Amino acid sequence: MKKLCEGFSFQNGIITGVYPASPSSWLIVVVGVMSTMYAKIDPSLGIIAKINRTLDTTGYMSNQTQNIVSGILFGTGLWVALIITMRYSLKMLLSYHGWMFAEHGKLSAGTKFWMALVKLFSGRKPMLYSFQTSLPRLPVPAVKDTVNRYLESVRPLMDDEEFRRMEGLAKDFAFNLGPRLQWYLKLKSWWATNYKYYQYCFFKCSLDFLYLSPTTLQAARAGNVIHAILLYRKKLDRQEIKPILLMGSTVPLCSAQWERMFNTSRIPGEESDTLQHVKDSKHIVVYHKGRYFKVWLYHDGRLLKPREIEQQMQRILDDDSEPQAGEEKLAALTAGDRVPWAKARQAYFSRGKNKQSLDAVEKAAFFVTLDDIEQGYRKEDPVRSLDAYAKSLIHGRCYDRWFDKTFTLIVFKNGRMGLNAEHSWADAPIVGHLWENVMATEYLELGYSEDGHCKGDTNQNIPIPTKLQWEIPEECQEVIERSLSTAVALADDVDFNSFFFDAFGKGLIKKAKTSPDAFVQLALQLAHYRDMGKFSLTYEASMTRLFREGRTETVRSCTVESCNFVRTMEDLTESLKFFRLAAAKHQHLYRLAMTGAGIDRHLFCLYVVSKYLAVDSPFLKEVLSEPWRLSTSQTPQQHIDLKKNPEMLSCGGGFGPVADDGYGVSYIILDENSIHFHVSSKISCSETVRVSPFLWFNKSVLISAYKTVLLIVQKNLVGLATYSYNVFFLSQHMLFCWGGFLSPLL
């Protein structure tokens, strides 16, 4: 199996290495050169003759052999030159992003010609990493442009006096310190593939099917899902996953983030963490009731079948051994502060059986938790069940997920499942791509028998899972308890509301010729203003994967235009005009972020340079200290076709609040008629936790905002002139209420 994988890796490396040409094209070029030589035509303009004379000085070849070798050498050189030319041409073509700013649905003749050239130079049947060397580098925006865009973004958040002060700091920076820092940044951009590439610690959960429950058997669900994940890894290793293409399957996105999806762990450091990635891993580590088990994924040179993996999971579930001293809560080290974990790792896990067991965890393909509680959506209690389900996936008990692994698969006692992902290695769309593929494979391809087990037969010859051995001294157990206390305090402070919105979806929004994302963001601005009575700095994640090794950029969704729209909600005629202006502005900012002209990553990199040079910038210090009180992110629907399989509706994923006094809002626009939301805040903040049902930024305020914004759009669609208003309340949980709905006109 290892030799087979290495063979595929070598073969794929060659195919990717010569892309956009193909290995067979070498033979075509060489044969073409040789044919012209035998026809007494010199295609090399004398180069072949020079190679021939050089070979003649060796005295080891006949004239005929020299001619053949000379032709092959020239043909190979010509082939390499053609590859380089095609790559450079494609890189130049992909550096053009004017197509993003064109009116939706309208392509100019120039854009169509550009698309034809991109497809011409893109070759055929690209593999996952085929486009990597052809992607352009992320450009460095001009300091003045970034500063001006920053000032524009904070104008609605400041009064005149505050803005004049910030304007003075910004202009001083743009004319004095900024150009100096920019010079160093440009210098880095010349030799680095991406001057903005950075790592950050962030956790997000991905949920199971909303209504569908393929089996209630915990071991069976784990068996099929683990097998589906491994099938995905197999495709990834062979580069059989197709690169994501935009603009009618024309423009490629960077695929670098896939490289460390498996066999990777975040290693703590006292100053900074690092990512440890091993080339291959043939095992996983499973946590159950405080014990760690190493489970081999191969037997007799082949991947374990789903029923065999189920058998292994069942063996772990049936194991009634007690955890060793300090073992049960060991993973709390990965949930607490990083410095104590780094010191404990060096002091207690750098030798002996502790090192062997820790290596097994950190070098595992991924981590699995067989949870001993039941979770998932329940029709009889939809609100509390979804909230508890999502919150459990984010942090659990704070010691039953290994937060340093790229992802932890959690399978609950009742067969429901989910994912906890750490984001230093990749962004949410990459995890979402894995998760949707896994769910589709499990449900549509693998399936279950009538009694709920995985299909196939058990195999008693497979060695039982190995229980990892630990010797954790009391002083280390004290560190674990302190880390757990820190983590539990953070987890208990997170209030999480997950809800399914099915009053309408992107279908109706698109009929109004409005971007669904812009619509959602404007509704969030309205909801936030109704909740807080003020506007706040708003973060929306945008990707920069049009460039090599691109990660994310910030779209500052709170704009002058969006604020004007919110303020004019009393006049529906005026609101429609301001809605259109605000939606167009949001789309423009999103496109600027995607094309490398964002604000925040550039300013952050300038700040890093200032720290390197030991110079102080009051402007940068103030910018970087501004809190994101409304942090938002959209999870894209990528793989599951809900038109063909509507029962496979999933909940997407969510994350915790970024600011202590703010909200974290994640949403997934599922289909034509539904959107799923995850809204989080901190219980300890008096501004985000209040008893008045009219002031909650939860389901009540958010849905009310959506209905209001929709009515504005509907007025343009169907000419409604009058509206009725209806207020009603439904029980949510202890302090949550729904309310403030506009009458349903859908």
C-alpha positions in Angstrom: 0.0 0.0 0.0 2.8 2.4 0.9 4.6 1.7 -2.4 1.3 2.2 -4.3 0.7 5.6 -2.6 4.3 6.7 -3.3 3.8 5.6 -6.9 0.7 7.8 -7.3 2.5 10.6 -5.5 5.5 10.4 -7.9 3.2 10.2 -10.9 1.0 13.1 -9.8 4.1 15.1 -9.0 5.3 14.8 -12.6 1.9 15.6 -14.0 1.5 18.7 -11.8 5.1 19.7 -12.3 4.8 20.0 -16.1 1.2 21.5 -16.1 -0.3 23.1 -18.2 1.5 20.7 -20.6 1.3 17.0 -20.2 4.1 14.4 -20.0 2.9 13.0 -23.4 3.3 16.4 -25.0 7.1 16.0 -24.5 7.0 13.1 -27.0 5.0 15.1 -29.4 7.4 18.0 -29.4 10.5 15.7 -29.7 9.0 13.7 -32.5 8.0 16.9 -34.3 11.6 18.2 -34.0 13.1 15.0 -35.2 10.7 14.9 -38.2 11.7 18.3 -39.3 15.4 17.3 -39.0 14.9 14.3 -41.2 13.1 16.6 -43.7 16.3 18.7 -43.9 14.6 21.6 -42.1 16.3 23.1 -39.1 13.6 24.3 -36.6 16.3 25.4 -34.1 17.9 28.2 -36.1 21.3 26.6 -35.7 21.0 25.6 -32.0 20.9 21.8 -32.9 24.1 22.2 -34.9 25.8 23.8 -32.0 24.7 21.0 -29.7 25.9 18.5 -32.3 29.4 20.2 -32.4 29.6 20.1 -28.6 28.7 16.4 -28.6 31.3 15.8 -31.3 34.1 16.9 -29.0 33.4 13.9 -26.7 34.3 11.4 -29.4 31.9 8.8 -27.9 29.0 9.0 -30.4 28.5 8.3 -34.1 27.1 11.1 -36.3 23.7 9.5 -36.3 23.6 9.1 -32.5 24.7 12.8 -32.2 21.9 13.9 -34.4 19.3 12.0 -32.4 20.7 13.2 -29.0 20.9 16.8 -30.3 17.3 16.6 -31.5 16.1 15.2 -28.2 18.0 17.8 -26.2 16.6 20.7 -28.3 13.1 19.2 -28.2 13.2 18.9 -24.5 14.5 22.4 -24.1 11.8 23.7 -26.4 9.2 21.8 -24.4 10.4 23.3 -21.1 10.4 26.8 -22.7 6.8 26.2 -23.9 5.7 25.2 -20.4 7.3 28.2 -18.9 5.8 30.5 -21.5 2.3 29.0 -20.9 2.6 29.3 -17.2 3.8 32.9 -17.3 1.1 33.8 -19.9 -1.5 32.2 -17.6 -0.2 34.0 -14.6 -0.4 37.3 -16.4 -4.0 36.5 -17.6 -5.0 35.5 -14.0 -3.6 38.8 -12.7 -6.5 40.6 -14.4 -9.6 40.9 -12.2 -11.7 43.4 -14.1 -14.2 40.7 -14.7 -15.2 40.7 -11.0 -16.4 44.4 -11.3 -18.5 43.9 -14.4 -22.3 44.0 -14.0 -23.7 40.6 -13.1 -24.8 38.6 -16.1 -23.2 40.9 -18.6 -19.9 39.9 -20.2 -18.1 42.3 -22.6 -16.5 41.1 -25.7 -13.1 41.8 -24.1 -14.0 39.6 -21.1 -15.1 36.8 -23.3 -11.9 37.0 -25.2 -9.9 36.9 -22.0 -11.8 33.9 -20.8 -11.0 32.1 -24.0 -7.3 32.8 -23.6 -7.4 31.6 -19.9 -9.0 28.3 -21.0 -6.5 28.0 -23.9 -3.5 28.3 -21.6 -5.1 26.3 -18.7 -4.5 22.9 -20.3 -6.8 19.9 -19.9 -7.9 17.9 -16.9 -6.2 19.9 -14.2 -5.4 18.1 -10.9 -5.8 19.7 -7.4 -2.5 21.5 -7.4 -2.0 22.0 -11.1 -2.6 25.7 -11.1 -0.4 26.6 -8.1 2.7 27.8 -10.0 0.4 29.8 -12.4 -1.4 31.8 -9.7 -0.3 35.4 -9.4 1.2 36.8 -6.2 -0.9 38.9 -3.9 -0.3 42.6 -4.8 0.7 45.1 -2.1 -1.8 48.0 -2.2 -0.6 51.6 -2.0 -0.5 53.0 1.5 -2.5 56.0 0.6 -5.3 53.9 -0.9 -5.5 51.6 2.1 -5.5 54.6 4.5 -8.3 56.3 2.5 -10.4 53.2 2.4 -9.9 52.8 6.2 -11.0 56.4 6.9 -14.1 55.8 4.7 -14.9 52.6 6.7 -14.8 54.3 10.1 -16.6 57.5 9.2 -20.1 56.2 10.2 -18.7 55.0 13.5 -17.2 58.3 14.7 -18.5 61.8 15.5 -16.9 64.7 13.7 -14.3 65.4 16.4 -13.2 61.7 16.7 -13.0 61.5 12.9 -10.8 64.6 12.6 -8.4 63.2 15.1 -8.2 59.8 13.4 -7.9 61.6 10.0 -4.9 63.5 11.3 -3.2 60.2 12.6 -3.9 58.5 9.3 -2.6 61.2 7.1 0.6 61.6 9.2 1.1 57.8 8.9 0.5 57.8 5.1 3.1 60.5 4.5 5.8 59.7 7.0 6.1 56.2 8.6 3.9 54.4 6.1 6.1 54.6 3.0 9.1 53.3 5.0 7.2 50.3 6.3 5.7 49.7 2.8 9.2 49.4 1.3 10.0 46.5 3.6 6.6 44.9 2.8 7.2 45.2 -0.9 10.7 43.7 -0.5 9.1 40.7 1.2 6.5 40.4 -1.5 9.2 40.0 -4.1 10.6 36.8 -2.6 7.6 35.4 -0.6 4.8 33.6 -2.5 2.3 35.6 -0.3 3.3 38.4 1.9 0.1 38.2 4.0 0.3 34.5 4.8 -0.3 34.0 8.5 -1.7 31.6 11.0 -4.3 32.2 13.6 -6.0 30.1 16.3 -9.7 29.9 15.7 -12.3 27.1 16.2 -15.4 26.4 14.3 -18.0 23.6 14.4 -19.7 21.8 11.5 -23.0 20.1 12.1 -24.7 17.0 10.8 -27.8 16.7 8.7 -30.6 18.7 10.2 -33.5 16.2 9.9 -31.8 13.1 8.6 -30.5 10.4 10.9 -28.9 7.5 8.9 -28.4 5.3 11.9 -28.7 5.5 15.7 -25.8 3.1 16.3 -22.8 5.1 17.4 -20.1 2.7 16.3 -21.8 2.2 12.9 -22.0 5.9 12.2 -18.4 6.3 13.2 -17.4 3.4 10.9 -19.0 4.8 7.8 -17.9 8.4 8.4 -14.3 7.5 9.2 -14.2 5.4 6.1 -15.7 8.2 4.0 -13.0 10.6 5.4 -10.3 8.2 4.5 -11.7 7.9 1.0 -11.5 11.7 0.8 -7.9 11.6 2.0 -7.1 9.0 -0.7 -8.5 11.3 -3.4 -6.5 14.1 -1.9 -3.3 12.2 -1.9 -3.8 11.3 -5.5 -4.9 14.9 -6.4 -8.2 13.5 -7.7 -10.1 16.4 -6.0 -10.8 18.9 -8.7 -9.5 22.5 -8.2 -12.3 25.0 -7.6 -12.9 27.2 -10.6 -14.9 30.4 -10.8 -16.3 32.3 -13.7 -17.9 29.4 -15.6 -15.1 26.9 -14.6 -12.4 29.4 -15.9 -10.6 31.1 -13.0 -8.8 28.7 -10.5 -8.6 29.2 -6.7 -5.5 28.4 -4.7 -5.5 24.8 -3.4 -2.6 25.1 -1.0 -4.7 24.8 2.1 -5.6 21.2 1.3 -2.0 20.1 1.8 -2.2 20.0 5.6 -5.7 18.8 6.1 -4.6 15.4 7.4 -1.7 14.1 9.5 -1.2 17.6 11.0 -1.2 19.0 14.5 -0.6 22.4 16.0 2.5 22.3 18.3 2.5 24.8 21.2 5.4 27.2 21.6 6.2 29.8 24.3 6.4 32.6 21.6 4.5 31.1 18.7 3.0 27.8 17.6 4.0 25.7 14.7 2.2 23.3 12.4 3.7 19.7 12.4 2.7 17.8 9.3 3.8 14.2 8.5 3.7 12.8 5.0 1.5 9.9 5.9 -0.3 8.5 8.8 -1.9 5.0 9.1 -3.8 5.4 12.3 -6.3 7.6 14.2 -6.6 8.2 17.9 -10.0 7.7 19.5 -11.1 9.2 22.8 -13.9 7.6 24.8 -14.7 8.0 28.5 -11.3 9.4 29.4 -9.2 6.8 27.5 -7.1 7.2 24.4 -7.0 4.4 21.8 -4.8 4.1 18.8 -6.6 2.5 15.9 -4.8 1.2 12.8 -6.6 2.1 9.5 -5.0 -0.6 7.4 -5.0 -4.4 7.5 -3.2 -6.8 5.1 -2.1 -3.8 3.1 -5.6 -2.4 2.5 -7.8 0.2 4.0 -10.3 -1.1 6.6 -13.8 -1.5 5.4 -16.7 0.4 7.1 -17.9 -2.7 9.0 -14.4 -3.4 10.2 -14.0 0.2 11.4 -17.4 -0.1 13.2 -16.1 -3.3 14.8 -13.0 -1.4 16.1 -15.2 1.4 17.4 -17.5 -1.1 19.2 -14.5 -2.7 20.8 -13.6 0.7 22.3 -17.2 1.3 23.4 -17.2 -2.1 25.1 -13.9 -1.5 26.9 -14.7 -0.9 30.6 -11.1 0.0 31.7 -10.6 3.1 33.9 -8.6 6.1 32.7 -5.0 6.3 34.0 -4.1 9.1 36.4 -4.3 12.4 34.6 -5.5 10.8 31.3 -9.2 11.7 31.3 -8.7 15.5 31.2 -5.3 15.6 29.4 -6.7 17.3 26.3 -7.6 20.3 28.5 -4.0 21.4 27.9 -4.9 22.1 24.3 -7.9 24.2 25.3 -6.2 26.5 27.8 -3.3 29.0 27.6 -0.6 28.1 25.1 2.5 28.9 27.3 1.6 26.4 30.1 0.9 23.8 27.5 4.2 24.4 25.7 6.1 24.2 29.0 4.3 21.0 30.1 4.9 19.4 26.8 8.6 20.0 27.1 8.8 18.9 30.7 6.5 15.9 30.8 5.9 14.7 27.3 9.4 14.8 25.7 10.5 11.2 26.6 9.3 7.7 27.5 5.8 6.4 27.1 4.3 9.9 27.4 6.3 11.0 24.2 5.2 7.8 22.4 1.6 8.4 23.2 1.7 12.1 22.4 3.3 11.3 19.1 0.5 8.9 18.4 -2.0 11.7 18.9 -0.1 14.4 17.1 0.8 12.2 14.1 -2.6 10.7 13.8 -4.5 11.2 10.5 -7.2 13.0 12.6 -8.8 12.7 16.1 -12.1 11.0 16.9 -14.3 11.4 20.0 -16.9 8.8 20.8 -19.1 11.0 23.0 -21.1 9.4 25.8 -24.0 11.9 25.6 -26.8 12.4 23.0 -27.0 15.5 20.8 -28.8 16.6 17.6 -31.9 18.3 16.4 -35.1 17.2 18.1 -38.5 18.2 16.7 -40.1 18.4 20.2 -37.5 20.9 21.3 -35.9 22.4 18.2 -34.4 25.6 19.8 -32.6 24.2 22.9 -31.6 21.0 21.0 -29.8 22.9 18.2 -28.2 25.3 20.6 -26.8 22.6 22.9 -25.7 20.5 19.9 -23.7 23.4 18.3 -22.2 24.5 21.6 -21.1 20.9 22.4 -19.3 20.7 19.0 -17.4 23.9 19.7 -16.0 23.0 23.0 -17.6 19.9 24.6 -16.4 19.4 28.1 -13.2 21.2 27.2 -11.2 18.0 27.7 -12.8 15.5 25.3 -11.6 17.1 22.0 -8.0 17.5 21.0 -8.1 21.1 19.9 -4.6 21.1 18.4 -5.6 18.6 15.6 -6.7 20.0 12.3 -10.1 18.5 13.1 -11.8 16.3 15.6 -14.7 14.1 14.5 -17.3 13.8 17.2 -19.8 11.0 17.1 -22.5 11.1 19.8 -24.2 8.2 21.6 -27.3 8.5 19.5 -25.4 8.4 16.2 -25.5 12.1 15.5 -22.1 13.6 14.6 -20.2 16.8 13.9 -16.8 18.3 13.4 -14.6 20.6 15.5 -12.0 22.3 13.3 -8.9 24.4 14.2 -8.3 27.1 11.6 -4.5 27.8 11.6 -4.1 25.4 8.7 -7.1 26.4 6.5 -10.2 28.4 6.3 -13.9 27.3 6.7 -14.6 26.6 3.0 -11.8 23.9 3.0 -13.3 22.2 6.0 -16.8 22.6 4.5 -15.6 20.9 1.3 -14.4 17.9 3.3 -17.5 17.7 5.4 -20.0 17.9 2.5 -18.1 15.3 0.6 -18.0 13.0 3.6 -21.7 13.3 4.3 -22.6 12.7 0.6 -20.3 9.6 0.5 -21.7 8.2 3.7 -25.4 8.7 2.8 -25.4 8.2 -1.0 -22.7 5.6 -1.5 -21.9 3.7 1.7 -25.3 3.4 3.3 -26.4 1.1 6.2 -28.1 -2.3 6.5 -31.7 -2.6 7.8 -30.5 -3.1 11.4 -28.4 0.1 11.3 -25.0 -1.5 11.0 -22.4 -0.7 8.2 -22.7 -3.0 5.2 -20.3 -5.9 5.0 -18.9 -8.4 7.5 -16.8 -8.1 10.6 -13.2 -9.4 10.7 -12.0 -10.9 13.9 -8.4 -11.1 12.6 -7.9 -7.4 12.9 -5.8 -6.5 16.0 -7.8 -4.7 18.7 -7.3 -1.0 19.3 -4.2 -0.2 21.4 -4.8 1.8 24.6 -2.3 4.6 24.9 -0.1 4.6 28.0 0.6 7.6 30.1 2.6 8.4 33.2 1.4 11.9 34.3 2.9 13.1 37.5 0.8 15.1 40.0 2.5 18.4 39.2 1.4 17.9 35.5 -2.1 17.0 36.7 -2.2 20.4 38.4 -1.3 22.1 35.1 -4.1 20.2 33.4 -6.6 21.3 36.0 -5.6 24.9 35.7 -5.9 24.7 31.9 -9.3 23.1 32.3 -10.5 25.9 34.7 -9.4 28.5 32.1 -11.1 26.7 29.3 -14.3 26.0 31.2 -14.6 29.6 32.2 -14.4 30.6 28.6 -16.8 27.9 27.4 -19.4 28.6 30.1 -19.4 32.3 29.1 -20.4 31.5 25.5 -24.1 31.9 24.7 -24.9 30.1 21.4 -28.1 30.3 19.4 -28.5 28.1 16.3 -31.6 28.4 14.2 -33.0 27.4 10.8 -34.7 30.2 8.8 -37.1 28.9 6.1 -39.4 31.9 5.5 -37.5 32.5 2.3 -34.0 32.0 0.8 -31.8 33.1 -2.0 -34.5 32.4 -4.6 -36.6 35.4 -3.7 -33.6 37.6 -3.0 -32.2 37.0 -6.5 -35.5 37.8 -8.1 -34.9 41.3 -6.7 -31.5 41.3 -8.5 -29.7 41.5 -5.2 -26.8 39.6 -3.9 -27.9 37.1 -1.2 -24.8 37.9 0.8 -25.4 41.6 0.6 -29.0 41.1 1.6 -27.9 39.1 4.7 -25.3 41.6 5.7 -27.7 44.6 5.4 -30.3 42.7 7.5 -27.5 42.0 10.1 -26.8 45.8 10.2 -30.4 46.5 10.8 -30.8 43.8 13.4 -27.6 45.0 15.2 -28.7 48.6 15.2 -32.2 47.6 16.6 -30.4 45.5 19.3 -27.6 47.9 20.3 -29.0 51.3 19.2 -25.7 52.1 17.5 -23.5 50.9 14.6 -20.4 48.8 15.2 -17.3 47.9 13.3 -18.3 44.8 11.3 -16.1 42.0 10.1 -17.1 39.8 7.2 -14.6 37.1 6.0 -13.7 37.1 2.4 -11.2 34.8 0.7 -8.1 35.9 -1.3 -7.6 32.5 -3.0 -7.4 34.1 -6.4 -3.8 34.5 -5.4 -1.2 31.9 -4.5 -1.4 30.8 -0.8 -4.3 33.3 -0.3 -6.2 33.1 3.0 -8.7 35.7 4.1 -9.4 39.4 4.0 -11.9 41.6 5.8 -15.0 43.2 4.3 -16.0 46.1 6.5 -19.7 45.7 6.1 -20.7 48.7 8.1 -20.5 51.5 5.6 -21.9 55.0 5.2 -24.4 53.6 2.7 -25.6 50.8 5.0 -26.0 53.2 7.9 -28.0 55.5 5.7 -30.2 52.6 4.7 -30.8 51.6 8.4 -31.7 55.2 9.4 -34.2 55.6 6.6 -36.3 52.5 7.4 -39.3 54.6 8.4 -39.7 55.8 4.8 -40.0 52.7 2.6 -39.7 54.7 -0.6 -36.4 56.2 0.5 -35.3 52.9 2.0 -35.4 51.1 -1.3 -33.1 53.6 -2.9 -30.6 53.4 0.0 -30.9 49.6 0.1 -29.8 49.5 -3.6 -26.9 51.8 -2.9 -25.8 49.9 0.2 -26.0 46.5 -1.5 -23.9 47.8 -4.4 -21.4 49.2 -2.0 -21.1 45.9 -0.1 -20.5 44.0 -3.3 -17.8 46.5 -4.4 -16.0 46.1 -1.1 -16.2 42.3 -1.3 -14.7 42.4 -4.7 -11.9 44.7 -3.6 -11.1 42.3 -0.7 -11.0 39.3 -3.0 -8.7 41.1 -5.5 -6.1 42.1 -2.9 -7.2 45.6 -2.2 -8.5 45.0 1.3 -7.7 47.1 4.3 -7.0 45.1 7.4 -4.5 42.5 6.3 -2.3 45.2 4.7 -2.5 47.3 7.9 -1.7 44.3 10.0 1.4 43.5 7.9 2.6 47.1 8.2 2.1 46.7 12.0 4.2 43.5 12.0 7.0 45.4 10.1 6.8 48.3 12.5 7.4 45.8 15.4 10.3 44.2 13.5 11.9 47.7 13.1 11.0 48.6 16.7 9.2 51.8 15.6 5.9 53.0 17.2 2.9 54.0 15.2 0.0 55.5 17.1 -2.2 55.1 14.0 -1.5 51.4 13.6 -1.8 50.7 17.3 -5.2 52.3 17.4 -6.4 50.6 14.3 -5.4 47.1 15.5 -7.0 47.7 18.9 -10.5 48.5 17.5 -12.9 45.6 18.5 -15.0 43.7 16.0 -18.3 43.8 17.8 -20.1 42.2 14.9 -18.0 39.4 13.4 -19.7 37.5 10.5 -18.8 34.7 8.1 -20.7 32.8 5.4 -20.1 29.1 4.9 -20.6 28.2 1.2 -22.7 25.3 0.0 -20.3 23.5 -2.3 -21.0 19.8 -2.9 -24.5 18.6 -1.8 -27.2 19.2 -4.4 -30.3 20.0 -2.3 -32.5 20.0 -5.4 -31.8 16.3 -6.0 -31.5 15.4 -2.3 -33.6 17.9 -0.2 -33.5 15.5 2.8 -29.7 16.2 3.0 -30.2 19.6 4.5 -27.3 20.5 6.7 -26.8 23.1 9.4 -23.5 24.5 8.3 -21.2 25.6 11.2 -20.6 28.4 13.7 -18.0 30.0 15.9 -17.8 32.0 19.1 -17.8 35.8 19.5 -14.6 37.6 18.6 -15.1 40.6 21.0 -16.1 40.3 24.6 -19.0 42.7 24.0 -19.9 41.6 20.5 -21.6 38.9 18.4 -20.3 36.1 16.2 -22.7 35.4 13.3 -22.2 32.5 10.9 -24.7 31.7 8.2 -25.1 29.3 5.3 -27.4 30.1 2.4 -28.7 26.6 1.9 -31.1 26.6 -1.1 -33.8 28.7 -2.7 -35.9 28.8 0.4 -33.7 28.5 3.6 -30.8 30.0 5.5 -29.2 28.6 8.7 -27.8 30.9 11.3 -25.4 30.5 14.3 -25.3 33.6 16.6 -23.0 33.7 19.6 -22.2 36.2 22.3 -20.8 36.2 25.9 -23.1 35.8 28.8 -20.8 38.0 31.0 -21.5 41.0 28.8 -24.4 43.1 30.0 -24.9 44.7 26.5 -25.4 41.3 24.7 -27.5 39.6 27.5 -30.7 41.4 28.4 -34.1 40.3 29.5 -36.2 42.6 27.3 -37.4 40.5 24.3 -37.3 43.7 22.1 -33.5 44.1 22.6 -32.2 40.6 22.0 -30.0 40.2 18.9 -31.2 36.6 18.5 -33.9 35.0 16.4 -36.5 37.7 17.2 -34.5 40.7 16.1 -32.8 39.0 13.3 -35.9 37.6 11.7 -37.7 40.9 12.2 -34.9 42.6 10.3 -35.0 40.1 7.5 -38.8 40.5 7.1 -38.4 44.3 7.1 -35.6 44.3 4.5 -37.6 41.8 2.4 -40.6 44.1 2.4 -38.4 46.9 1.1 -37.3 44.6 -1.8 -40.8 43.3 -2.3 -42.1 46.8 -2.8 -39.9 46.9 -5.8 -41.1 43.5 -7.0 -44.8 43.5 -6.5 -45.6 47.2 -5.8 -46.9 46.7 -2.2 -47.9 50.1 -0.7 -49.3 49.2 2.7 -48.1 46.8 5.3 -49.7 45.4 8.4 -47.7 44.8 11.6 -48.1 41.8 13.9 -46.3 41.1 17.1 -46.3 37.7 18.8 -44.1 35.7 21.1 -43.2 32.1 21.2 -41.3 30.4 24.1 -37.6 29.8 23.4 -35.5 29.1 26.5 -35.3 30.7 29.9 -34.5 34.3 28.7 -35.0 34.0 25.0 -38.2 35.2 23.2 -39.2 35.6 19.7 -41.0 38.8 18.7 -41.4 41.7 16.4 -42.4 39.9 13.2 -43.8 41.7 10.3 -46.8 40.1 8.8 -45.9 37.2 6.5 -46.3 38.2 2.9 -44.4 35.3 1.4 
